[in-house]
């Protein structure tokens, strides 16, 4: 019998929790007009938000939706700032309940985890096993079934008002990703199954947490039922390692069947068993037991962004600090692999001659980064 938690609502709507949620929601975004406007009267606005939550009259606002195109098209949905405060307040209360239950090797959107930790763990498993099975969920966020998600949450949440708030937020994301979902009928379905509410908006803090909660039963199935000791997951990307190819093929069939119970499917053409020595893709890198190479699409994405920043700098639209942040961010991201020559080649591009003294300071800083020998002014 799972442990359930009651009396969470008073903590969720307390002014202290809302204030801390407000500080978290505005972090790094204070220059945005909606956030700066909220800052002018934050105490009063939070008290009004608290009143609406306690009275049951809180209703989420409309999402702002836009498309991001890098190596594939993504539909991003941004909630209004006050709604993001509610998302943070909710996660501050319910996330610790699941955090103690998540497996160690789940790395997305968790404190102390992240892509670097996932890379290190994947390479560790590659050094101890001969083969790897790479799996990823097809159209994951558009496919998340609302009924299954709410059932998952209700296994531990016995506070009706907290569940109602979860239900309200989840329902607000319905149909935002409808065009990104390819209809699938599972065994026993009729045509009405295609109308089931589904989809989590990409961009919500709650969506990131609920994605981990939704896939947690799959993690437990792989660890406890399949007894796969060398397994890790980053969001909807899964890696299973073993020394026997036959075992991995059998695990692939079992995972496919378990995913169907969650109304999810895998990318079949990517679900391959391969020797780890040949290299396998994971979180933007190609990993072997000895090396990590940045995948070409990540290099292309940065190159495009970098050229846009250079053009904006030349036109006086951004300052050198903004240009430097782009460079340093990419260097910091890529220095954890075999990328010295790559960084030299990419960052040898001419920087327009503006603010030469500050430009020299930037070059001095950049030269200190691993694999950064020079930039021609």
N, C-alpha and C positions, 0 to 999 in steps of 0.2 A: 504494500500500500504506500503510494508516494506521500511524502511530507507536504502538507499544504500550509500556506501562510495567510493569516487573517489580520485584520486591524492595520492594514497598510495605508489606508486612505488618509488618516490624520497626519501621518508623516509626509505623504506625497503633497498635500495642500498646505503644509505649514509654510509660513512666510520665509523661514530660514532656508528650507529646501528650494522654494521658488527663487529666492535671491541667489543662491549658489548656482542654480540652473541658469539664471539670467547671466551671471558672470561667465559661465562656461559657453553659453550660446553666443555671446558677443566677442569672445576671445578671437583676436586676429581680424575682426570685422568692424571695428568701431568707426572706420572711415566711411562705411556705407550709409547712405542717407536714412534708411529705415532704422538702422541701429542707433545712429547719432540722435535721431528724433526721439527714440525711446529713452535714451540716456537723459534727456532734459527733464523728464518727469517719471523716472523709473519707479520710485517708491509708490506713487499714487497708482500708476498703471498696474504694478504687481498686486497691490491691494484689490484693485477691481478684478483682476484676473482670478485672484484667490476667491473672491465673492462669487464669481460666475462658476468656478469649479465646484464650490461647496453647494451652490444652489442647483447644480445640474443644468445650467443654461449655457455652459461653454460649448461652442461649435467651431470647428476648425475653419480657417479661411481658404480661399481658392489658391491652388498651386500655380506657380509660374513655371511653365514648361519650355525647355529649349533642347536643341540637339547638339551633341558633341560628336565630331567625326575625327577619329584618329585612325587606328587600323580597322575599326568597325564603328558603325553608327550606334550611338547610345542616346536614349531619351532621358534627360535629367529633369527631375521635378523638384523645385525649390518651394518649401513651405514659407508662409509669412513668418516674420521674426518672432512674434509672440507665440505662434504655434511651435516654433523650435524650442522656445523656453519650456513649454509643456512637455515636449519630447525628452528634453534633458531631465526635467523633474521626474518623469515617469521612469526613465532608465536608471536614475540614481537610486530608486527604491527597489525595482524588480531585477535589475541586472545582477546584483550580488547573489540572488537566489540561484541563478543558473551558473554563475561563474564558478562556484565550488563544484558544480556537477559536470562542466565541460571537460572533455579529455585534455590532457596536457598538450597534445599535438594538433590543436586547432589554433590557427595563428592570426586570423583576420579580425581586426577591430577589437583587440583585447589588450589590456594594459600589460606591458612587458613582453609583448609578442611582436608581430609585424613581419614585413617581407624579409628583412635581414635574418631574423631568427628562423624563419621558414626555410630560407636558402641554406643556412648552416645545417639545419636538421635534415633537409633533403640530401645534402652532400654526405652527411654522416651515414645515413641509411644506404646511400649508393656505395659507400666504401665497404659496407658489410654484407651486401647482397649482390647477386649476379644479374637479376632482372627487375624491371619496374613495369607496373601497369599504371598508365596515366588515364584518368577519367575526368570529365568535366560535365556539369549539368547543362542541358540544352535550354536556353532562354530561361535562366533560373528565376530572376526577380519577376518577370511577367507571369511565371508559372506557379508561384506560391499560392496554394489553395487556402482561402480564408477560413473555411470550416476546420480544416486539419490544423492550421496554425492556432486557432482559438482553442481547439481541443488540447493541443500541446501546452498552451499557456495555462489552461484551467487545471491541469494536473498538479500544479503547485500554487496557483493563485486562487484562494478561496474568498477573497475580498470582492464582493459583487461590484462595488463602485470602481475599483481598479480595473476589473475585467471589462466593465462597460466603457471606460475610457480607452482601453486597448481596442475594443470593438469599434469605437467611433473613429479612432485614428486609422485603423486598418481599412475600414469601409471607405474612408476618404481617398484612399489610393486606388480604388476600383476603377478600371477602364482607362487609367492614365497611360498604361502600357499595352492597351488592347491591340494596337497595330503591330506591336513587337511579339505577340504571342501567336504561334502556329497551332491551331486546334488539334488536340489529340484525344482519341477515344481509348480508354483502358478497358480491360476485360470486365464485362458486366455492365458497361455504360450504355445508356441510350442517348438520343440526341439532346435531351434536356441537360445532360452533363456538361455540354458546351457552354451553358449559361451560368455555370457555377461561378460565384465571385472569386476572383483571383487577382494577384499582382501586388507587389510592394514597390512604392516609388523609389527609384534610385536617387539618393541624395538625403534621405531622412536618417537621422541617428537611430531612430527606432527600427528602421528597415535593416540596418546593419546588424543590430542586436538580434532581431527576430529571425534573420537569416541563419545565424548560428544556432538559435533555439530550434528552428525548424529542422535543421540537418543533424542536430544532436542525436536523435534516435538512430540515424544512419551510422554515425560515428560509433555508437555503442554496439550496433549490429556487427560492424566490421571488427571491432576489438574483441567483443565477448563471444559472438557466435561463430565468426570466421576464424578467430584467434590469430588475426594478423598483427604481429608485434611491431612491424616496421610500417607504420601508416601515418600520414599526416594530411591535413586539409587546410587550404587557404581559401576562404569564401566557398565557391563552388568548384574549386579545382582539387582533385584528390590524387594522391600517390600511394600505391601499395607496392611493397618490395618483398621479394622472396628469391630463393635459389632455384626454385623449380618452376618452369614455364607452365606446366600443366596445372599446378595449384593456382597460378594467377589467372589462367583462362577460366577455371571453375569459379574463382572469386568474382570475376567479371560478370558471369551469368547470375550469380547470387546477388550481387549489388544491383544489377539491372532489375531483378525481380523485386528487391526491397525498395528501390526507388519508385517502382510502379505503385506501391502501396502509399507513397507520398504524392502520387500523381505527378511524378517527375520522370524525365527521360534523359539519356546520355547522348552525347555526340558519338554515334557509332563509329564513324570513320577515324575518330581520334582515339578510340578506346583500344590501344594497341599494347601488346606486351613486347618489350624491347630490351636488349642488353644495356645495362647502365653504362658500359664503356662506350657505346655509340652516342651517348648524350640524349637527354630528354628535356623538353621544355617545361618551365615552371616559373610563374610570376615574372615573366618578361626576360628570363635568362634561359640559356641552354646549359645544362649541368652535366658534368662527368665526374667520376671519382676524384679527378685531379684538378679540373679547371671549371671556371664559369665564364661563359661568353654572353655578352648582351645580344639579345635577338635583334635582327635587322629592323623590324617594325618599330622598336623603341628608339633606335638611332634615327630613323627617318622622322618620327614624331618630334623628337627634340630638335633636329635640324630645321624643320619647318618653323617651330616655335622660336628658335634662336634667330633665324633670318627675319622673322616678323619683329622681334625685339630690336635687332640691328637697324631695320628700316625706321622703326618708331624713334629710336635714339637719334638717328641722323636727322629726322624731321623735328626734333626737339619735343616730341610728345612724351617721352619718359626721360628720367635722369640716369646718371651712371650707376647709382645705387640699385635701381630697378634692373638695369641690364646685368649688373654684377650678381644680383640675387639669382637670376636665371642661370648664369654660368655656374655659380657655386653650388646651387641646388642640384644640378645635373652631375657635377663632379662628385659631390657627396654621395649621390645615389649610385654612381657607376664605379667608384674606386674599390668596391668590395669584390671585384672580379678581374679577369685578365683583360684589361681595357686600356693599358697605358698607351699603346700605339694608336688606338682608336681615338682617345681623347686628344692626343696631339694633332691628329689629322683634322678632326672636327673643329677644334678651337683655334686653328691657325688662320681662320678667316679674318680679313681686315676689319677692324673696328673704326668707324668714322672718327675724324679728328675733331673732337669737341672736348672742352674742359681738360686740356692736355695734362695738367698737374694731377687732377683727380684720376685721370686715365692711367697715369704712371703708377699711382698708388694702387689702383685695381690690379695692374699687371704684377706689381710686387706681391700682392696678396695671392693672386692666382698661381704665381710661380711656386709658391709654397705648397700647392696641392700636388698630391702624388700624380705623376705622369703628365705634368703641365710644364713643359720646358720653356715655351716662349709664345708670345703673341706679337705679330707685327703691327705697330701702330700705323 
